[in-house]
Amino acid sequence: MKKLLVKSEVPDLFVEPYITSAYRKPFCGPLQCIKYAFTLHNDVGNFWTHFLTLVIWITWLLFVMQDYDLSSDYYGPLLWCWIGCCSYAFFSSFAHMFSPLSEVMYHVCFMLDYTGISMYMYGGGVAYYYYERPLTLTFYSWEGVNIGLQVMVTMMALVFSCLSRFFWRRYRYTIRAMSFAPPFFINITPVILRWFECQGEECVLSSLPYHAYATLFTFLTVLPFVTKMPERLAPGKFDIFFQSHQLFHVSAAITTTSQMKLLLLDSRGRQEILTKNAQQTGIFPSASKLYSLFFIIFAVKLCVVILLGVLLKMGIVKDNKRKDVKHPKSS
Ligand SMILES: [Zn+2]
């Protein structure tokens, strides 16, 4: 196995704040990247936290499919939300495994990671809209406006988080976190408004604890990501275990799992009232519409990543951490 490197031996591009050792040798091949997943280094926890999460969510989905008809129009948003969640766990694992391939791949991998998060936000937003919306507010009867808003804010989140790799170096982590704040607030607004509007059974939904967990863990997710705690307090002490990015991954996985659980409960718990409302208003998710929209939006987001990758390759945009990207001496 290749020997691991200390911070001064790797180009600035690959250096993470307050992580001083256990770096993989950059510019290695794909096979070596896969081998690295089975050795201790400073990114291995980041890979496994989301790869295991992906395995758990896919297994859970197989059980859910026995209980819920996910091919039906009514449960379509639940399925696409689940696919969005799995896409971010997949792209995150992919990014943490293959980022040492090259300078361009390093950025492309993490921009794909943001694409996954953006698709999760979009899928979640659509599911929240259909299953969580209050039925008394006119704004939520404008289906096109609500779905269009989801498309717009998640697209902007992707663009700004990708651009933060090339511009605004000092504020890059804050910009990435803030990019995803508008979709988060838009997603949870129907729940908050419904809380004020609810009557009878709608006020005592069994999903309430999961709404609380999802909100609490969202804030706990942002905290280590932006502050770089705990390694900021003791650089070098959290290089392999318990670094902020691992805490961010675990907390994000708990948030998403709570959201999946609450959507499972609310979609079934509100099925009767939502179906009745849909018959009156015509607001009903169509499986084919959701399917086409999801893929079109995903394709457009991929094009954004490819375009930025090409601009980076051509030198039109540059990494904002870059001082000197050199191949390290062979070891
Ligand atoms: Zn990550």
Residues whose N, C-alpha, C, O or C-beta is under 5 A from the ligand:
A	BS01	ZN	S92
